Amino acid sequence: MKILRNEKGFALLFVMILAVIALVMTLAMLYMVSRGSYVSGQQKRYRTAVEASRGGAEAMMEAIAVRGNLSTYSSLNMWLNSDLSFQTKLGNATSAWNSLGLDNTRSSITINAGTPATYDMTIDLGVYRVYVKVVDTVVGNTGLSTGLLKSGVVTTSPSEISGMAIPYLYTIEVLSQSTVNPTERSKLSVLYQY
């Protein structure tokens, strides 16, 4: 009975239990802080990749506006894969692409960074390489040759309804990928009306 009522060593046992609880709480806090930093870094890299994709989409819109004549944009590191296929895509409906000589890789939605035939244009933006491709064209009656700059925008065509311009619709796929770390990437789909 004397041994059971002895309180010697109780304080040591109590302090050790408190130390273990404090150690577990400290380890949990350190894990949460390190995990938060990792997630924050991942989000930052993703947002940067998305901004590069948006820049690539803007570059493609500029290329559409000048109908693929990128000589005015030579200061940017832009490269059109094939001017003829790009011109075919801009001026013709998607259903006519195969009959005009575009193969299936040019008309599919998939972009493979290692296969140049799967994208129309690349642009380097910082450490990101952006691959851009027109995947669908819906033909309107907006004049292709006018550039829509301070002049008439409607050509005389059978699809013209009471002088109202029906714009071309382009579906554009964009893939941006870091040249340093290929797992840092983003994909966008853009519907552009011109």
C-alpha positions in Angstrom: 0.0 0.0 0.0 2.8 2.3 0.8 4.2 2.0 -2.8 0.8 3.0 -4.3 0.5 6.1 -2.2 4.1 7.2 -2.9 4.2 10.4 -5.0 7.8 10.4 -5.7 8.5 10.8 -9.5 5.0 12.0 -10.3 6.3 15.4 -11.3 8.9 13.9 -13.6 6.2 11.8 -15.3 3.9 14.8 -15.6 6.6 17.0 -17.1 7.6 14.2 -19.6 3.9 13.9 -20.8 3.7 17.7 -21.2 7.0 17.6 -23.2 5.7 15.0 -25.5 2.5 16.9 -26.1 4.5 20.1 -26.8 6.9 18.2 -29.1 3.9 16.8 -31.1 2.3 20.3 -31.4 5.6 21.8 -32.5 6.1 19.1 -35.2 2.5 19.6 -36.4 3.1 23.4 -36.7 6.4 22.9 -38.5 4.7 20.5 -40.9 1.8 22.9 -41.6 4.2 25.8 -42.2 6.4 23.9 -44.6 3.4 22.4 -46.4 1.9 25.9 -46.7 5.1 27.2 -48.3 5.1 24.3 -50.8 1.5 24.9 -51.8 2.1 28.6 -52.0 5.1 28.0 -54.3 3.1 25.7 -56.5 0.3 28.2 -56.9 2.8 30.9 -57.8 4.3 28.8 -60.5 0.9 27.9 -61.8 -0.2 31.5 -61.9 3.0 32.4 -63.8 2.3 29.6 -66.3 -1.3 30.8 -66.8 0.0 34.4 -67.4 2.4 33.0 -70.0 -0.6 31.2 -71.7 -2.5 34.4 -71.7 0.4 36.1 -73.3 0.6 33.4 -76.0 -3.2 33.8 -76.7 -2.7 37.5 -77.1 0.2 36.9 -79.5 -2.0 34.5 -81.5 -4.7 37.2 -81.7 -2.1 39.6 -83.0 -1.0 37.0 -85.6 -4.6 36.6 -86.7 -5.0 40.4 -87.0 -2.0 40.6 -89.3 -2.9 37.4 -91.1 0.3 35.6 -90.1 2.7 38.4 -91.3 4.9 38.5 -88.3 7.6 40.7 -89.8 6.3 43.6 -87.7 6.8 41.5 -84.6 10.4 40.4 -85.2 11.5 41.8 -81.8 9.5 39.0 -80.1 10.7 35.5 -80.3 7.7 34.2 -82.3 7.7 31.5 -84.8 4.9 30.3 -87.1 5.2 26.6 -87.9 3.9 26.9 -91.4 2.6 30.0 -93.0 0.5 28.1 -95.6 -1.3 26.0 -93.1 -1.9 29.0 -90.8 -3.4 31.0 -93.7 -5.6 28.0 -94.6 -6.8 27.8 -91.1 -7.6 31.5 -90.8 -9.6 31.8 -94.1 -11.5 28.5 -94.3 -14.0 26.6 -92.2 -12.7 23.6 -90.2 -14.6 21.2 -92.4 -12.6 22.3 -95.4 -9.1 21.9 -93.8 -8.6 18.3 -94.8 -9.6 18.9 -98.4 -7.2 21.8 -98.5 -4.2 19.7 -97.6 -4.0 19.9 -93.8 -3.3 16.6 -92.2 -5.1 15.3 -89.0 -2.3 16.5 -86.6 -3.0 20.1 -87.8 -6.7 19.8 -87.2 -6.7 18.0 -83.9 -7.0 19.7 -80.5 -4.0 18.1 -79.0 -0.7 20.0 -78.6 2.4 17.9 -78.2 5.4 20.1 -77.4 7.8 17.6 -79.0 5.9 17.4 -82.3 6.0 20.7 -84.3 3.1 19.5 -86.6 0.7 19.7 -83.6 0.9 23.5 -83.1 0.9 26.6 -85.3 3.0 29.0 -83.4 5.5 29.2 -80.5 6.6 32.2 -78.5 9.2 32.4 -75.8 8.1 34.4 -72.7 10.8 34.4 -70.1 11.4 30.8 -69.1 8.2 29.7 -70.6 7.7 28.4 -74.2 4.1 28.9 -75.3 2.6 26.6 -78.0 -0.5 28.0 -79.7 -2.8 26.4 -82.3 -6.0 27.3 -84.1 -8.2 24.3 -83.8 -11.5 25.5 -85.2 -12.7 28.2 -87.6 -16.2 29.3 -88.2 -16.3 31.5 -91.3 -18.2 34.8 -91.1 -18.5 37.5 -93.7 -16.0 39.9 -92.2 -13.5 40.9 -94.8 -10.1 39.2 -94.5 -8.1 41.8 -96.3 -9.3 44.9 -94.6 -7.8 44.2 -91.2 -10.8 46.0 -89.7 -8.9 49.2 -89.3 -11.0 52.3 -89.9 -12.6 51.0 -93.0 -15.5 48.9 -94.2 -15.7 45.5 -92.5 -18.3 43.7 -94.6 -17.6 42.1 -98.0 -20.3 41.4 -100.5 -21.2 37.8 -99.9 -24.3 35.6 -99.9 -24.1 35.2 -96.1 -24.4 39.0 -95.6 -27.6 39.8 -93.9 -28.8 43.5 -94.3 -25.2 44.8 -94.2 -24.5 43.2 -90.8 -21.0 41.8 -90.3 -20.8 38.3 -89.1 -17.3 37.8 -87.6 -15.0 34.9 -87.9 -14.8 32.7 -84.8 -11.5 31.0 -84.0 -11.1 28.4 -81.3 -7.5 28.6 -80.0 -5.7 26.1 -77.8 -2.7 27.3 -75.8 -0.1 25.3 -73.9 2.6 27.1 -71.9 5.4 25.0 -70.4 8.5 26.0 -68.5 11.8 25.2 -70.3 13.4 24.7 -66.9 10.8 22.4 -65.3 8.4 20.8 -67.9 5.9 20.0 -65.1 5.2 23.7 -64.7 2.5 24.2 -67.4 -1.0 25.4 -68.1 -3.5 24.9 -70.8 -6.1 27.4 -72.1 -8.9 27.2 -74.6 -9.8 30.6 -76.1 -12.7 31.5 -78.4 -11.7 34.6 -80.4 -14.1 36.6 -82.5 -12.6 38.7 -85.4 
